[in-house]
C-alpha cells in the first residue's frame, strides 16, 4: 500500500496556472518548466523507490 501511495505521489506534476506562473517568473517557457519538473520528479522517484525497496520507508 505504501508503494502505491509513493507511485501516485510521483505521478503528480506541475500544470496550468502553477506552470504559467513559474514560467513567467523564471523566463522559461511552460514546456521547459514541465520538462524540468518531470525530470526532477523521475530522479526523486527513483531514489525514493530504491529507499523503499531496501526497507528504509
CORHU-V99717 format. One record per backbone hydrogen bond with DSSP energy under -0.5 kcal/mol. CO is the residue of the C=O (numbers start at 1). NH is the residue of the N-H. If there is no record, write none. Layout:
# CORHU-V99717
((CO | NH) (CO | NH))
This chain:
# CORHU-V99717
((1 | 5) (2 | 6) (3 | 7) (4 | 8) (5 | 9) (6 | 10) (7 | 11) (8 | 11) (8 | 12) (9 | 12) (13 | 15) (15 | 18) (15 | 19) (16 | 20) (17 | 21) (18 | 22) (19 | 23) (20 | 24) (21 | 25) (22 | 26) (23 | 27) (23 | 28) (29 | 33) (30 | 34) (31 | 35) (32 | 36) (33 | 37) (34 | 38) (35 | 39) (36 | 40) (37 | 41) (38 | 42) (39 | 43) (40 | 44) (41 | 45) (42 | 46) (43 | 47) (44 | 48) (45 | 49) (46 | 50) (47 | 51) (48 | 52) (49 | 53) (50 | 54) (51 | 56) (52 | 55))
